[in-house]
Amino acid sequence: MKEKKIAERVNWPITILLIIGLITILFPLYMAIVIAFKQPSEMTNSISGILSLPKSWSLANFAEAMRVTDFWRSLFNSFLITVINLVVSLLLHATIGYAVGRNKARSKFYNLVYLYIVSGMFVPFAILMMPLVKQTAQMGIANMVGVILCYVVFYMPMNLLLYSGYLVNIPVALEEAARVDGATTWRTYWSIIFPIMKPMHATVAVLTALGTWNDVMTPLVIMSGSGMNTLPLAQMTFQTQFGTNYNLAFASYLLALIPILIFYLVCQKQILNGVVNGAVK
């Protein structure tokens, strides 16, 4: 009787949707892993040839992909751009989010600033691409510096939206109590508010890092001709006008996936805490 009651509680429509979603996610990952370990001679036009497991599990494709893409140098460039953008974005966007979020409700000026910055989310990159290329070249920053500055500006609208929204869950009474104790606004922010926003820092960090790490267009249009490659740019060498070396390409994609996957797993707990805290408060 007890087993029957438990069985009746199963929501089969939702369960089926979850299974379909799981298959949708796992199938491309399976394809990437299988193709990365296969040799070009094992790639056939038939479906069974593509889906079948490799005859021998060799790391030769990974070694060749690292050589072709100058993996360690490209990895360092991507890592440097991502880390610097991440640190600057967290410090700058959190501060702007605090200033705007706490004042937009009672000040038309801050409300206009909020709307102006957030409206940047609706500007397509294609419109900004050519002006950015010309401006960065004229300013002498058509390099990693220019790319980092662009990223800091590009992610400001989204991060401002997240931070200002999260501040609604933080009681103003904490700041009033600190002010009574003689703390300045600057001291209150860095000692109380900034640490409290740790879950949102993790969320912003993951979203910003993922976007920066995987981006192709910004480094492509700004650093073109500088001789410096990020991992996504280096991986474009596998695509030519005559075809694509899928074996090396997928091996390189898996290598590029590992660092950002580790970063996400580290921050995952904080992201879940941020969601739960936001729901409870």
SVG drawing of the C-alpha trace seen along z (x, -y; Angstrom):
<svg xmlns="http://www.w3.org/2000/svg" viewBox="-2 -64 55 66">
<polyline fill="none" stroke="black" stroke-width="0.4" points="0.0,0.0 2.8,-2.4 4.6,-1.6 1.4,-2.4 1.1,-5.8 4.7,-6.7 4.1,-5.7 1.0,-7.9 3.1,-10.9 5.4,-10.6 4.7,-13.5 5.3,-11.7 5.0,-14.7 7.7,-16.6 9.8,-13.4 9.6,-12.8 10.6,-16.4 13.6,-16.1 14.7,-12.9 14.4,-14.6 16.3,-17.6 19.0,-15.3 19.4,-13.5 19.5,-16.8 22.4,-17.9 24.3,-14.6 24.1,-13.7 26.2,-16.7 28.7,-16.0 28.9,-12.3 29.5,-13.3 32.2,-15.7 34.1,-13.2 33.7,-10.4 34.8,-12.5 37.7,-14.0 39.2,-10.5 38.6,-9.2 41.0,-9.3 40.0,-11.0 39.9,-7.6 37.1,-6.5 34.9,-9.4 32.4,-8.2 29.3,-9.6 27.0,-7.0 25.2,-7.7 26.6,-4.6 30.2,-5.6 29.8,-8.9 28.0,-7.6 30.2,-4.5 32.9,-4.4 36.5,-4.9 38.5,-1.8 41.3,-2.9 41.2,-5.6 44.3,-7.7 45.3,-11.2 47.0,-11.9 44.3,-14.4 44.6,-16.3 48.4,-16.6 48.1,-17.7 45.4,-20.2 47.6,-21.7 50.4,-22.0 48.4,-23.6 46.7,-26.2 49.8,-27.0 47.6,-25.9 49.5,-27.2 50.1,-30.7 46.5,-30.9 45.3,-29.6 47.4,-32.2 45.9,-35.0 42.3,-33.8 43.0,-33.3 44.6,-36.8 41.8,-38.6 39.1,-36.6 40.7,-37.1 41.4,-40.9 37.9,-41.5 36.4,-39.5 38.2,-41.4 37.5,-44.8 33.9,-44.0 33.2,-42.6 34.7,-45.7 33.4,-48.3 30.0,-46.9 29.2,-46.0 30.0,-49.6 28.0,-51.1 25.1,-48.7 25.2,-49.7 25.2,-53.5 22.5,-53.3 20.4,-50.6 20.2,-52.4 19.3,-55.8 17.2,-55.1 14.0,-54.7 14.2,-58.3 16.2,-60.1 15.2,-60.7 18.9,-61.2 19.9,-57.8 16.8,-56.2 17.8,-57.7 21.4,-56.5 20.0,-53.0 17.8,-53.0 20.5,-54.4 23.1,-51.7 20.6,-48.8 19.4,-49.9 22.9,-48.9 21.7,-45.3 19.6,-45.9 22.4,-47.3 23.6,-44.6 27.3,-44.1 27.2,-44.3 26.3,-48.0 29.3,-48.7 31.8,-46.5 33.2,-48.9 33.3,-52.0 35.2,-49.9 37.7,-48.7 38.4,-52.3 38.5,-53.8 40.7,-51.2 43.1,-51.5 43.3,-55.3 43.8,-55.1 46.5,-52.5 44.7,-49.8 44.0,-47.3 45.2,-44.6 44.3,-42.8 43.8,-46.1 41.2,-47.2 39.4,-43.8 39.3,-44.0 37.9,-47.6 35.3,-46.5 34.3,-43.6 34.0,-45.7 31.6,-48.0 29.7,-45.2 28.9,-43.4 28.0,-46.5 24.3,-46.6 23.6,-43.0 25.7,-43.1 24.1,-46.4 20.7,-44.8 21.7,-41.8 23.4,-43.8 20.7,-46.5 18.0,-43.7 19.9,-41.8 20.3,-44.9 16.5,-45.0 17.0,-41.9 19.5,-43.6 17.8,-45.6 18.7,-49.3 18.7,-49.0 22.2,-47.4 23.6,-50.6 21.7,-52.8 23.1,-50.9 26.6,-51.2 26.1,-55.0 25.0,-55.3 28.2,-53.6 30.1,-56.3 31.0,-54.3 31.2,-56.2 29.2,-55.2 32.5,-53.9 33.3,-51.9 29.8,-50.5 29.8,-49.3 33.2,-47.5 32.7,-46.1 29.0,-45.1 27.3,-45.3 30.1,-44.0 30.6,-40.8 26.8,-40.2 26.6,-40.2 28.9,-37.2 26.3,-34.9 25.6,-37.5 29.3,-38.0 29.6,-34.3 26.6,-34.5 28.1,-37.6 31.5,-35.9 30.3,-32.8 28.2,-34.7 30.9,-37.1 33.7,-34.5 31.6,-32.2 30.9,-35.0 34.5,-36.3 36.1,-32.9 33.9,-31.7 33.7,-35.0 35.1,-35.1 34.0,-38.3 35.5,-40.9 39.1,-39.6 38.7,-38.8 37.8,-42.4 40.0,-44.2 43.2,-42.0 43.1,-41.0 46.7,-41.3 48.3,-41.7 49.6,-38.2 47.9,-37.4 45.2,-34.7 42.7,-33.6 41.6,-30.0 38.4,-30.6 40.5,-32.5 43.1,-29.8 40.4,-27.2 39.3,-28.9 42.4,-27.5 40.6,-24.1 38.1,-25.7 39.2,-26.4 37.4,-27.1 37.9,-23.4 36.5,-21.9 36.8,-21.4 39.1,-19.0 36.4,-17.9 38.7,-15.5 41.2,-18.2 38.5,-20.8 36.5,-18.8 39.6,-17.8 40.5,-21.5 37.0,-22.4 37.2,-19.8 40.5,-21.2 39.1,-24.7 36.1,-23.4 38.0,-22.1 39.2,-25.4 35.8,-27.1 34.0,-23.9 36.3,-23.8 35.5,-27.4 31.8,-26.8 31.9,-23.8 33.8,-25.9 31.2,-28.7 28.1,-26.5 27.4,-26.4 27.4,-30.2 25.1,-30.5 22.6,-28.1 22.9,-30.1 22.2,-33.3 19.0,-31.9 17.8,-30.5 18.5,-33.6 16.8,-35.8 13.7,-33.5 13.5,-33.5 14.1,-37.2"/>
</svg>
